[in-house]
Amino acid sequence: MANPAPVIGEWYRRPGGESFEVVAIDPDDRTIEIQYFDGTIEELELDDWVEDSIEASEPPEDWTGSVDVEPEDTENEYEAEPNGSATWGDPCSR
């Protein structure tokens, strides 16, 4: 079975291995740069891509894997209701 063609922004995996995203392709050097969910970057030769067993995969549901974000950084810091005498109106009605 032939491996899928590498496409930038698409996710793949080796059977029994971690998922990774193709982040760059250099046709002159014949290399493919991949990034694992934890942020680790690896460069593969195009020949290695063809020889390895690689299959298409779904992207991870948790987007924070390779991003250095603490849970409290994603919390809403704004008040849900306006305070004081502020009123919200239709901006198109002015």
Phi and psi restraints in degrees (value plus and minus 20) as a CYANA .aco file:
   2 ALA   PHI    -100.7   -60.7
   2 ALA   PSI     125.0   165.0
   3 ASN   PHI     -91.4   -51.4
   3 ASN   PSI     131.5   171.5
   4 PRO   PHI     -87.2   -47.2
   4 PRO   PSI     132.5   172.5
   5 ALA   PHI     -87.0   -47.0
   5 ALA   PSI     120.3   160.3
   6 PRO   PHI     -90.6   -50.6
   6 PRO   PSI     113.6   153.6
   7 VAL   PHI    -150.3  -110.3
   7 VAL   PSI     108.8   148.8
   8 ILE   PHI     -80.1   -40.1
   8 ILE   PSI     111.2   151.2
   9 GLY   PHI      72.4   112.4
   9 GLY   PSI     -29.5    10.5
  10 GLU   PHI    -113.1   -73.1
  10 GLU   PSI     133.5   173.5
  11 TRP   PHI    -125.1   -85.1
  11 TRP   PSI     123.6   163.6
  12 TYR   PHI    -160.2  -120.2
  12 TYR   PSI     152.7   192.7
  13 ARG   PHI    -177.7  -137.7
  13 ARG   PSI     135.4   175.4
  14 ARG   PHI    -111.1   -71.1
  14 ARG   PSI     123.0   163.0
  15 PRO   PHI     -73.6   -33.6
  15 PRO   PSI     106.2   146.2
  16 GLY   PHI      58.2    98.2
  16 GLY   PSI     -15.0    25.0
  17 GLY   PHI    -134.6   -94.6
  17 GLY   PSI    -197.7  -157.7
  18 GLU   PHI     -97.1   -57.1
  18 GLU   PSI     132.5   172.5
  19 SER   PHI     -96.2   -56.2
  19 SER   PSI     132.4   172.4
  20 PHE   PHI    -168.3  -128.3
  20 PHE   PSI     137.6   177.6
  21 GLU   PHI    -131.0   -91.0
  21 GLU   PSI     119.8   159.8
  22 VAL   PHI     -99.6   -59.6
  22 VAL   PSI     101.4   141.4
  23 VAL   PHI    -130.1   -90.1
  23 VAL   PSI     -36.8     3.2
  24 ALA   PHI    -182.1  -142.1
  24 ALA   PSI     130.0   170.0
  25 ILE   PHI    -153.5  -113.5
  25 ILE   PSI     107.8   147.8
  26 ASP   PHI    -133.2   -93.2
  26 ASP   PSI      80.2   120.2
  27 PRO   PHI     -87.1   -47.1
  27 PRO   PSI     -48.4    -8.4
  28 ASP   PHI     -88.3   -48.3
  28 ASP   PSI     -65.1   -25.1
  29 ASP   PHI    -105.5   -65.5
  29 ASP   PSI     -30.5     9.5
  30 ARG   PHI      38.6    78.6
  30 ARG   PSI      27.8    67.8
  31 THR   PHI    -145.6  -105.6
  31 THR   PSI     136.7   176.7
  32 ILE   PHI    -147.1  -107.1
  32 ILE   PSI     106.4   146.4
  33 GLU   PHI    -118.3   -78.3
  33 GLU   PSI     107.3   147.3
  34 ILE   PHI    -140.7  -100.7
  34 ILE   PSI     134.0   174.0
  35 GLN   PHI    -150.4  -110.4
  35 GLN   PSI     107.1   147.1
  36 TYR   PHI     -99.5   -59.5
  36 TYR   PSI     145.3   185.3
  37 PHE   PHI     -76.1   -36.1
  37 PHE   PSI     -54.3   -14.3
  38 ASP   PHI    -100.4   -60.4
  38 ASP   PSI     -19.6    20.4
  39 GLY   PHI      81.0   121.0
  39 GLY   PSI     -30.1     9.9
  40 THR   PHI     -84.3   -44.3
  40 THR   PSI     111.4   151.4
  41 ILE   PHI    -128.2   -88.2
  41 ILE   PSI     119.3   159.3
  42 GLU   PHI    -157.1  -117.1
  42 GLU   PSI     126.6   166.6
  43 GLU   PHI    -131.1   -91.1
  43 GLU   PSI     109.3   149.3
  44 LEU   PHI    -133.1   -93.1
  44 LEU   PSI     123.3   163.3
  45 GLU   PHI     -94.2   -54.2
  45 GLU   PSI     126.4   166.4
  46 LEU   PHI     -77.3   -37.3
  46 LEU   PSI     -57.1   -17.1
  47 ASP   PHI     -82.1   -42.1
  47 ASP   PSI     -57.3   -17.3
  48 ASP   PHI     -86.0   -46.0
  48 ASP   PSI     -58.7   -18.7
  49 TRP   PHI     -79.5   -39.5
  49 TRP   PSI     -63.3   -23.3
  50 VAL   PHI     -89.4   -49.4
  50 VAL   PSI     -58.1   -18.1
  51 GLU   PHI     -99.1   -59.1
  51 GLU   PSI     -54.1   -14.1
  52 ASP   PHI     -89.8   -49.8
  52 ASP   PSI     141.3   181.3
  53 SER   PHI    -112.7   -72.7
  53 SER   PSI      89.1   129.1
  54 ILE   PHI    -148.7  -108.7
  54 ILE   PSI     118.9   158.9
  55 GLU   PHI    -151.4  -111.4
  55 GLU   PSI     134.5   174.5
  56 ALA   PHI     -85.1   -45.1
  56 ALA   PSI     129.6   169.6
  57 SER   PHI    -161.8  -121.8
  57 SER   PSI     141.3   181.3
  58 GLU   PHI    -102.6   -62.6
  58 GLU   PSI     126.5   166.5
  59 PRO   PHI     -86.7   -46.7
  59 PRO   PSI     133.7   173.7
  60 PRO   PHI     -85.7   -45.7
  60 PRO   PSI     130.0   170.0
  61 GLU   PHI     -92.8   -52.8
  61 GLU   PSI     -52.3   -12.3
  62 ASP   PHI    -110.4   -70.4
  62 ASP   PSI      87.2   127.2
  63 TRP   PHI     -95.0   -55.0
  63 TRP   PSI     -28.6    11.4
  64 THR   PHI    -106.2   -66.2
  64 THR   PSI     -15.0    25.0
  65 GLY   PHI     -73.3   -33.3
  65 GLY   PSI     -76.0   -36.0
  66 SER   PHI    -115.5   -75.5
  66 SER   PSI     -16.2    23.8
  67 VAL   PHI    -122.3   -82.3
  67 VAL   PSI     113.8   153.8
  68 ASP   PHI    -102.7   -62.7
  68 ASP   PSI      62.2   102.2
  69 VAL   PHI    -148.5  -108.5
  69 VAL   PSI     110.1   150.1
  70 GLU   PHI    -108.5   -68.5
  70 GLU   PSI     129.5   169.5
  71 PRO   PHI     -73.2   -33.2
  71 PRO   PSI     -57.7   -17.7
  72 GLU   PHI     -89.1   -49.1
  72 GLU   PSI     -38.8     1.2
  73 ASP   PHI     -91.5   -51.5
  73 ASP   PSI     -40.4    -0.4
  74 THR   PHI    -118.3   -78.3
  74 THR   PSI     -20.2    19.8
  75 GLU   PHI     -94.8   -54.8
  75 GLU   PSI     129.6   169.6
  76 ASN   PHI     -95.6   -55.6
  76 ASN   PSI      99.7   139.7
  77 GLU   PHI    -114.7   -74.7
  77 GLU   PSI     -19.3    20.7
  78 TYR   PHI    -120.9   -80.9
  78 TYR   PSI     132.5   172.5
  79 GLU   PHI     -92.3   -52.3
  79 GLU   PSI     123.5   163.5
  80 ALA   PHI     -91.8   -51.8
  80 ALA   PSI     -52.5   -12.5
  81 GLU   PHI    -134.4   -94.4
  81 GLU   PSI     122.3   162.3
  82 PRO   PHI     -85.1   -45.1
  82 PRO   PSI     125.6   165.6
  83 ASN   PHI    -117.9   -77.9
  83 ASN   PSI     144.7   184.7
  84 GLY   PHI      45.6    85.6
  84 GLY   PSI    -161.6  -121.6
  85 SER   PHI    -116.6   -76.6
  85 SER   PSI      -8.2    31.8
  86 ALA   PHI     -84.6   -44.6
  86 ALA   PSI     116.2   156.2
  87 THR   PHI    -143.7  -103.7
  87 THR   PSI     128.4   168.4
  88 TRP   PHI    -125.9   -85.9
  88 TRP   PSI     105.5   145.5
  89 GLY   PHI    -147.6  -107.6
  89 GLY   PSI     159.6   199.6
  90 ASP   PHI     -99.1   -59.1
  90 ASP   PSI      94.1   134.1
  91 PRO   PHI     -86.3   -46.3
  91 PRO   PSI     -37.9     2.1
  92 CYS   PHI    -103.1   -63.1
  92 CYS   PSI     -31.8     8.2
  93 SER   PHI    -110.6   -70.6
  93 SER   PSI     -15.1    24.9
